[in-house]
């Protein structure tokens, strides 16, 4: 009885074979087909920093390895848990008053408008963050602080999640 050699592959190798027809640097359209998502969703993921990307002249591109890394970490579709993680991170970060710019840099988001519309304003509206000068919402030096103060144990729990 002859024993057959079993071929084993690492997860990375499986994904590399799965996406072998793609170049090392992919366009947003190719990333959308790899992730099985609409192109608009992929652009949103690039802007929010969910997937690393870079500008190449007028186009936005990403590395195939970054797409594989994202899939390994979160699976093919994952939106709500990312928002929860970001909300938890901002809550921990804003235990002391922080400016809009500090929070935006902490989250590593470049687009101010996107940050304001999709992150900061929703967190203020739901009461997770409060303004230090609520009577002056357009105040240039406005700072934001977490509405709920966390204990050291809670901060460690948030960091582990």
Beta strands, then each sheet from edge to edge (+ up, - down):
strand 1: 25-27
strand 2: 54-56
strand 3: 59-63
strand 4: 98-99
strand 5: 129-131
strand 6: 143-146
sheet 1: 1+ 3- 2+
sheet 2: 4+ 6- 5+
end
